[in-house]
């Protein structure tokens, strides 16, 4: 693929969390901070800023730029541990393990890039969560790999179409989003409901001659 067609690794995580959030950030170039994004940013900066280090049998690299020509992906891996020369990606996230798979997909995309760079197979990686201060192991099985590739395809299709996905308000997701005021999913959803009702009413009653 042409490098200009590459998808940022973070876009996959944004898309799975909310397609509209992805579009606002990566197409409309809108960004805002809140306590959640600030905490996440500081955690990433801490992980990326450290110098390479070595432990018995492990070489730790930080803030590693990676890309995949095959899948058209690029980004920065927080931590890559070289274990006997084989890369093991570790992604840092605020909070705790999620019920959705957005974090896992972002980590798997890193593995796809590293597999291409190192010409090897990477069976698993880890997500480190700031709240629990523990790693969650993530196997890169066939299901997760297929999901990751399909998400990348969906993101590319949305980007190429250049349109914002329709908002859908969910309190547990939207109220935590730093783009809530820019997106306004509740207002947009109500406006669409009124428009749909009016369209249905006209269709049912017919247009007077």
C-alpha positions as CSV (number, residue, x, y, z in Angstrom):
1,X,0.0,0.0,0.0
2,X,1.0,3.6,-0.5
3,X,2.2,5.1,2.9
4,X,-0.2,8.0,2.4
5,X,-3.0,5.4,2.7
6,X,-1.8,4.2,6.1
7,X,-4.2,4.0,9.0
8,X,-3.0,5.1,12.5
9,X,-3.0,2.3,15.0
10,X,-4.9,4.5,17.5
11,X,-7.7,4.9,14.9
12,X,-8.6,1.2,15.3
13,X,-9.1,1.7,19.0
14,X,-11.2,4.8,18.5
15,X,-13.3,3.1,15.9
16,X,-14.2,0.1,18.0
17,X,-15.0,2.4,21.0
18,X,-17.2,4.6,18.8
19,X,-17.1,5.1,15.0
20,X,-18.2,8.7,15.4
21,X,-15.4,9.4,17.8
22,X,-12.9,8.0,15.3
23,X,-14.3,10.3,12.6
24,X,-14.3,13.4,14.7
25,X,-10.7,12.8,15.7
26,X,-9.2,11.5,12.5
27,X,-11.4,13.1,9.8
28,X,-12.6,16.3,11.4
29,X,-9.4,16.8,13.4
30,X,-11.3,17.7,16.6
31,X,-9.8,16.9,19.9
32,X,-10.5,17.9,23.5
33,X,-9.1,16.8,26.9
34,X,-10.9,15.6,29.9
35,X,-9.6,13.8,33.1
36,X,-9.7,10.4,31.4
37,X,-7.7,11.4,28.3
38,X,-5.2,13.4,30.4
39,X,-4.6,10.4,32.6
40,X,-4.1,8.2,29.6
41,X,-1.8,10.7,27.9
42,X,0.4,11.0,31.0
43,X,0.6,7.2,31.3
44,X,1.6,6.9,27.6
45,X,4.2,9.6,28.0
46,X,5.7,7.9,31.0
47,X,5.9,4.6,29.1
48,X,7.4,6.1,26.0
49,X,9.9,8.4,27.7
50,X,11.9,5.7,29.4
51,X,15.3,4.7,27.9
52,X,15.9,1.2,26.4
53,X,16.8,-1.2,29.2
54,X,17.9,-4.8,29.5
55,X,16.8,-7.5,32.0
56,X,18.0,-11.1,32.0
57,X,16.9,-12.5,28.6
58,X,14.8,-9.4,27.7
59,X,15.7,-6.1,25.9
60,X,13.1,-3.4,26.5
61,X,12.5,-0.8,23.8
62,X,10.2,2.2,24.3
63,X,8.2,4.5,21.9
64,X,9.0,2.2,18.9
65,X,7.7,3.5,15.5
66,X,6.2,0.7,13.5
67,X,4.2,0.1,10.3
68,X,2.9,-2.6,8.0
69,X,2.9,-2.3,4.3
70,X,0.6,-5.3,4.0
71,X,-2.2,-3.9,6.1
72,X,-1.5,-0.2,5.7
73,X,-1.0,0.6,9.4
74,X,1.4,2.8,11.3
75,X,2.0,4.1,14.8
76,X,4.1,3.9,17.9
77,X,4.3,0.9,20.2
78,X,4.6,1.9,23.9
79,X,6.9,-0.9,24.8
80,X,8.4,-3.8,22.8
81,X,10.2,-6.4,24.7
82,X,12.7,-8.4,22.7
83,X,12.7,-11.9,24.1
84,X,15.4,-13.9,22.4
85,X,15.1,-11.5,19.5
86,X,11.3,-12.1,19.2
87,X,9.2,-9.0,19.8
88,X,6.5,-8.9,22.5
89,X,4.3,-5.8,22.4
90,X,3.1,-4.2,25.7
91,X,0.5,-1.4,25.4
92,X,-0.2,0.9,28.4
93,X,-3.8,1.9,29.1
94,X,-5.5,3.9,31.9
95,X,-8.2,2.3,34.0
96,X,-8.9,-1.4,34.0
97,X,-9.6,-4.2,31.4
98,X,-12.7,-3.3,29.2
99,X,-15.7,-5.3,28.2
100,X,-15.1,-4.3,24.6
101,X,-12.1,-5.4,22.5
102,X,-10.8,-2.0,21.4
103,X,-7.6,-2.2,23.4
104,X,-7.0,-5.8,22.2
105,X,-7.4,-4.8,18.6
106,X,-4.9,-1.9,18.9
107,X,-2.4,-4.3,20.5
108,X,-3.0,-7.0,17.8
109,X,-2.4,-4.3,15.1
110,X,1.0,-3.6,16.7
111,X,1.7,-7.3,16.5
112,X,0.9,-7.4,12.8
113,X,3.3,-4.6,12.2
114,X,6.1,-6.2,14.3
115,X,5.6,-9.6,12.6
116,X,6.2,-7.9,9.2
117,X,9.2,-6.0,10.5
118,X,10.8,-9.0,12.2
119,X,9.6,-11.7,9.8
120,X,8.3,-13.8,12.7
121,X,5.1,-15.0,14.4
122,X,4.0,-13.3,17.6
123,X,1.6,-15.4,19.6
124,X,0.7,-13.0,22.3
125,X,1.3,-9.5,23.9
126,X,0.1,-7.7,27.0
127,X,-2.0,-4.7,28.1
128,X,-0.9,-2.9,31.2
129,X,-3.7,-1.1,33.0
130,X,-2.9,1.9,35.2
131,X,-5.7,1.2,37.7
132,X,-4.9,-2.4,38.4
133,X,-1.1,-2.0,37.8
134,X,-1.2,-5.5,36.3
135,X,-0.7,-6.9,32.8
136,X,-3.5,-8.7,31.0
137,X,-2.2,-11.3,28.5
138,X,-3.7,-11.1,25.0
139,X,-3.4,-14.1,22.7
140,X,-3.3,-13.2,19.1
141,X,-5.6,-15.9,17.9
142,X,-7.3,-16.2,14.5
143,X,-10.5,-14.5,15.7
144,X,-8.7,-11.4,17.1
145,X,-6.5,-11.1,14.0
146,X,-9.6,-11.3,11.7
147,X,-11.3,-8.7,13.8
148,X,-8.3,-6.4,13.6
149,X,-8.1,-6.6,9.9
150,X,-11.8,-6.0,9.4
151,X,-11.7,-3.0,11.7
152,X,-8.8,-1.5,9.6
153,X,-10.9,-2.1,6.4
154,X,-13.9,-0.4,8.0
155,X,-11.8,2.6,9.1
156,X,-10.3,3.0,5.7
157,X,-13.8,2.8,4.0
158,X,-15.1,5.5,6.4
159,X,-12.1,7.7,5.8
160,X,-12.4,7.4,2.0
161,X,-16.1,8.2,2.2
162,X,-15.4,11.3,4.2
163,X,-18.7,11.3,6.1
164,X,-19.4,11.3,9.8
165,X,-21.0,8.1,11.2
166,X,-24.5,8.6,12.7
167,X,-24.3,9.2,16.5
168,X,-25.9,6.9,18.9
169,X,-26.1,8.0,22.6
170,X,-25.0,5.5,25.2
171,X,-24.5,7.0,28.7
172,X,-21.7,4.6,29.8
173,X,-19.7,5.4,26.7
174,X,-20.7,9.0,25.7
175,X,-20.6,10.6,29.1
176,X,-16.9,9.6,29.5
177,X,-15.9,10.9,26.0
178,X,-13.9,14.1,25.8
179,X,-15.7,15.0,22.6
180,X,-19.2,14.9,24.1
181,X,-19.8,18.6,23.6
182,X,-18.5,18.5,20.0
183,X,-20.5,15.4,19.1
184,X,-23.8,16.1,21.1
185,X,-25.2,12.7,20.4
186,X,-28.4,13.3,22.4
187,X,-29.3,16.4,20.5
188,X,-28.4,14.9,17.2
189,X,-30.4,11.8,17.9
190,X,-33.5,13.8,18.9
191,X,-33.2,15.9,15.7
192,X,-33.0,12.8,13.6
193,X,-36.0,11.3,15.4
194,X,-38.1,14.4,14.6
195,X,-36.9,14.3,11.0
196,X,-37.7,10.6,10.6
197,X,-41.1,11.1,12.2
198,X,-41.9,14.0,9.8
199,X,-40.8,12.0,6.8
200,X,-42.9,9.0,7.9
201,X,-45.9,11.3,8.5
202,X,-45.7,12.8,5.0
203,X,-45.3,9.4,3.4
204,X,-48.3,8.0,5.2
205,X,-50.6,11.0,4.5
206,X,-49.3,11.6,1.0
207,X,-48.4,14.9,-0.6
208,X,-51.5,17.1,-1.3
209,X,-52.0,18.1,-5.0
